[in-house]
Amino acid sequence: MADTTRITVTLPTEQVAELKKLTDNVSGYVAEAVARRLRHHLLGGGSAEPQGRARSLQHGGVG
């Protein structure tokens, strides 16, 4: 399992209510959303190295 770090994120109440309708695991949902955004960002670079790093992030690695 990948190392984790606990953080606090402040979201609008309406977003939290909608998240809780979608999932019981808000932390996991947010982690997946962040990983997708990071992959998108890293894949936009066009070099081979960022693609390998994006794959690592997809599987819980640090890069």
PELINKA-V234267 format. One record per residue. RES is the residue in three letters. D_CENTER is the distance of its C-alpha to the mean C-alpha in Angstrom with 2 decimals. Layout:
<<RES	D_CENTER> <RES	D_CENTER>>
//
This chain:
<<MET	15.27> <ALA	12.90> <ASP	13.75> <THR	11.95> <THR	12.73> <ARG	13.46> <ILE	13.00> <THR	14.43> <VAL	13.01> <THR	15.77> <LEU	15.50> <PRO	18.55> <THR	20.30> <GLU	20.37> <GLN	16.60> <VAL	16.44> <ALA	19.42> <GLU	17.95> <LEU	14.73> <LYS	17.21> <LYS	19.19> <LEU	16.45> <THR	15.23> <ASP	16.55> <ASN	13.22> <VAL	11.58> <SER	9.53> <GLY	8.27> <TYR	7.85> <VAL	5.91> <ALA	3.57> <GLU	3.85> <ALA	4.21> <VAL	2.38> <ALA	2.82> <ARG	5.58> <ARG	6.60> <LEU	6.95> <ARG	8.74> <HIS	10.72> <HIS	11.71> <LEU	12.71> <LEU	14.54> <GLY	16.45> <GLY	18.36> <GLY	20.56> <SER	21.29> <ALA	20.86> <GLU	19.20> <PRO	15.94> <GLN	15.77> <GLY	16.25> <ARG	13.60> <ALA	11.06> <ARG	12.48> <SER	12.18> <LEU	8.44> <GLN	8.39> <HIS	10.74> <GLY	9.32> <GLY	11.48> <VAL	11.69> <GLY	13.30>>
//
